[in-house]
Amino acid sequence: MYLRAILLLFVLNNCNVSYAALFEDEVAQKERAEQQEQIKIQEARITKLEEMNNQAIVGLNNQIEELRREISELNGQIEVLVNDMALSQNRQKDFYIDLDSRLRRIEQPDTVSNINSSAAQVPLPTSVTLITDEENSDYQEAFNMFKIGRFKGAVSKFKSFIENYPESNLVPSAHYWIGNSYYAMRDFKRAIFVQKELIKDFPESEKVPDAMLNIASSQKEINFKTAAKKILADLIEKYPTSDAAEKAKKRLDN
């Protein structure tokens, strides 16, 4: 009887141990399942981050390629601008060299003063009108603006001079420098128009050869090369002894 009780107690104790072990195993399995679920979640997050990262890299590479293309285009544009600037500088240099030679033979205050001071001693042709001090001052004011590069102001001053002194002997010169101012401002079509008006209205003026030369220069700038060559040839034919004709010959030779 006593032995049976001991055996029963032993069996019950083993049952408790087995049940506890089974319970612990279930808990462990549940924890492992939760851990695996967390791992899957983390793996999914990593995969998503990798995809986003790859997309960002692809987008960044596309942006880099686009920037490279734009830089290449800009480099090409810069090269063109540099070449254009070099050509423009050469043209400006030629223009001012030519201008300097013309400045040496334009009307000067001393010349005008000499004419006025000697008017009583030397009889002048009836077609010559004496230049007053005020008239000369206004002309020089306009011309000084041209010399310092204030071409728009020079145009305005020369136009005012023409309005105030329409009968002046300096009017053809004023027209010429208006045209030259437009040329300096690269308004070539207007320069051509003004110089043609000078030639039409003052065909006997000594400024006509220079006006023709300026027209040819403007026509060349706007790629009217055939017209430019023709007017240079006309200039040489009509005014063969003029300084402008010498310049025209050199241009045609080149």
C-alpha positions in Angstrom: 0.0 0.0 0.0 2.8 2.3 0.9 4.7 1.4 -2.3 1.6 2.1 -4.5 1.4 5.6 -3.0 5.0 6.3 -3.7 4.6 5.1 -7.4 1.5 7.3 -7.8 3.4 10.3 -6.4 6.3 9.7 -8.8 4.0 9.5 -11.8 2.2 12.7 -10.9 5.5 14.5 -10.5 6.6 13.4 -13.9 3.4 14.6 -15.4 4.0 18.0 -13.9 7.5 18.1 -15.3 6.3 17.1 -18.7 3.5 19.7 -18.7 6.0 22.4 -17.6 8.4 21.4 -20.4 5.6 21.5 -22.9 4.5 24.9 -21.7 8.0 26.3 -21.9 8.4 24.8 -25.4 5.2 26.6 -26.6 6.4 29.9 -25.2 9.8 29.4 -26.9 8.0 28.7 -30.2 5.9 31.7 -29.8 8.9 33.9 -29.1 10.7 32.4 -32.1 7.7 33.1 -34.3 7.5 36.7 -33.1 11.3 37.1 -33.7 10.9 35.6 -37.2 8.0 38.0 -37.8 10.2 40.9 -36.6 13.0 39.7 -38.9 10.6 39.6 -41.8 9.4 43.1 -41.0 13.0 44.4 -40.8 14.0 42.6 -44.0 11.0 44.2 -45.7 12.0 47.6 -44.5 15.6 47.0 -45.6 14.4 45.8 -49.0 12.2 48.9 -49.3 15.1 51.2 -48.3 17.3 49.5 -50.8 14.8 50.0 -53.6 14.3 53.7 -52.6 18.1 54.1 -52.4 18.5 52.5 -55.9 15.8 54.8 -57.3 17.5 57.8 -55.7 20.9 56.7 -57.2 19.3 56.3 -60.6 17.6 59.7 -60.3 20.9 61.2 -59.2 22.8 59.6 -62.1 20.2 61.0 -64.5 20.6 64.5 -63.0 24.4 64.2 -63.3 24.1 63.2 -66.9 21.7 66.1 -67.5 24.1 68.5 -65.8 27.0 67.2 -67.9 24.9 67.7 -71.1 24.0 71.3 -70.0 27.7 72.0 -69.1 28.7 70.7 -72.5 26.2 73.0 -74.2 27.3 75.9 -72.1 30.9 75.3 -73.0 30.0 75.3 -76.6 28.0 78.5 -76.2 30.9 80.1 -74.3 33.3 79.1 -77.1 31.0 80.8 -79.7 30.7 83.9 -77.5 34.5 84.1 -77.1 35.0 83.9 -80.8 32.3 86.5 -81.5 33.9 88.7 -78.9 37.3 88.4 -80.5 35.8 89.3 -83.9 33.9 92.2 -82.4 37.0 93.5 -80.6 38.9 93.3 -83.9 36.1 95.2 -85.7 36.0 97.8 -83.0 39.8 98.2 -83.1 39.6 98.7 -86.9 36.7 101.1 -86.4 38.5 103.3 -84.0 41.8 103.2 -86.0 39.8 104.4 -88.9 37.9 106.9 -86.8 41.2 108.3 -85.4 42.5 109.0 -88.9 39.2 110.8 -89.7 39.3 112.9 -86.5 42.6 114.5 -87.7 40.9 116.1 -90.6 37.5 117.1 -89.3 36.4 120.6 -88.5 38.3 122.0 -85.5 37.6 125.1 -83.4 41.0 126.6 -84.5 40.1 126.2 -88.1 36.7 127.8 -87.6 38.2 130.7 -85.6 40.8 131.3 -88.4 38.0 131.4 -90.9 36.0 133.9 -88.9 39.0 136.1 -88.0 40.2 136.3 -91.5 36.7 136.8 -93.0 37.2 140.6 -93.2 40.5 140.2 -95.0 39.9 137.3 -97.4 36.7 137.4 -99.5 34.8 134.1 -99.3 32.6 132.6 -102.0 29.0 133.7 -101.6 28.0 130.0 -101.0 30.1 129.8 -97.8 28.3 130.8 -94.6 30.5 131.8 -91.7 30.2 129.6 -88.6 29.3 131.5 -85.4 30.9 130.9 -82.1 27.6 129.5 -80.6 27.1 127.3 -83.6 30.7 125.9 -83.3 30.3 125.4 -79.6 27.1 123.4 -80.0 28.8 121.3 -82.7 31.8 120.6 -80.6 29.7 119.7 -77.6 28.0 117.0 -79.7 31.2 115.8 -81.2 32.9 115.6 -77.8 30.1 113.3 -76.6 30.9 111.1 -79.6 34.7 111.1 -78.8 34.1 109.8 -75.2 31.8 107.1 -76.4 28.5 108.6 -75.3 27.0 107.7 -78.7 23.3 108.0 -77.8 23.9 111.5 -76.3 25.9 112.4 -79.4 23.0 111.5 -81.7 20.6 113.6 -79.6 23.1 116.6 -79.6 23.8 116.4 -83.4 20.0 116.2 -84.1 19.5 119.3 -82.0 22.3 121.0 -83.8 20.7 120.3 -87.2 17.3 121.6 -86.0 18.9 124.8 -84.6 21.2 125.5 -87.5 19.6 123.9 -90.6 21.6 126.2 -92.9 25.0 125.5 -91.3 27.9 124.2 -93.3 28.4 121.7 -90.6 25.0 120.0 -91.1 26.4 117.3 -93.4 29.1 116.5 -90.9 26.5 116.3 -88.2 24.5 113.8 -90.3 27.7 111.8 -90.8 28.5 111.6 -87.1 24.9 110.6 -86.3 25.3 107.7 -88.7 28.7 106.8 -87.2 27.2 106.9 -83.7 24.6 104.4 -84.8 27.3 102.2 -86.3 29.2 102.4 -83.0 26.0 101.3 -81.2 25.7 98.4 -83.7 22.5 99.8 -85.1 23.7 99.1 -88.6 20.4 99.5 -90.5 19.8 102.9 -89.0 23.4 103.9 -89.7 22.9 103.0 -93.4 19.7 105.0 -93.5 21.3 108.1 -92.1 24.3 108.0 -94.4 22.1 107.4 -97.4 20.1 110.5 -96.4 23.3 112.5 -96.2 24.4 111.4 -99.7 20.9 112.2 -101.1 20.5 115.6 -99.4 24.2 116.8 -99.7 25.7 115.1 -102.8 28.4 117.8 -103.0 29.6 117.4 -99.4 33.1 116.2 -98.7 31.5 113.8 -96.2 29.9 111.7 -99.0 32.9 109.4 -99.5 33.2 108.7 -95.8 29.4 108.1 -95.7 29.7 105.6 -98.4 32.5 103.8 -96.6 30.4 103.7 -93.4 27.5 102.3 -95.4 29.8 99.5 -96.7 31.0 98.8 -93.1 27.4 98.5 -91.9 26.4 96.3 -94.8 29.2 94.0 -94.0 28.2 93.7 -90.4 24.7 92.5 -91.4 26.1 90.2 -94.1 25.1 92.3 -97.1 28.5 91.5 -98.5 27.6 91.9 -102.2 26.1 95.3 -101.6 29.1 96.3 -99.5 31.5 95.4 -102.3 29.4 97.3 -104.8 29.3 100.6 -102.8 33.1 100.3 -102.2 33.6 100.0 -106.0 31.3 103.0 -106.6 33.3 105.0 -104.0 36.6 104.2 -105.7 35.1 105.2 -109.1 33.4 108.4 -108.0 36.0 109.7 -105.5 39.3 108.0 -106.5 41.6 110.6 -104.8 39.8 110.5 -101.4 41.1 108.9 -98.3 37.9 106.8 -98.1 38.7 105.4 -101.6 42.1 104.3 -100.4 40.5 102.4 -97.5 37.9 101.0 -99.9 40.7 99.6 -102.1 42.3 97.9 -99.2 39.0 96.3 -98.1 38.3 95.0 -101.6 41.8 93.5 -101.8 41.2 91.7 -98.6 
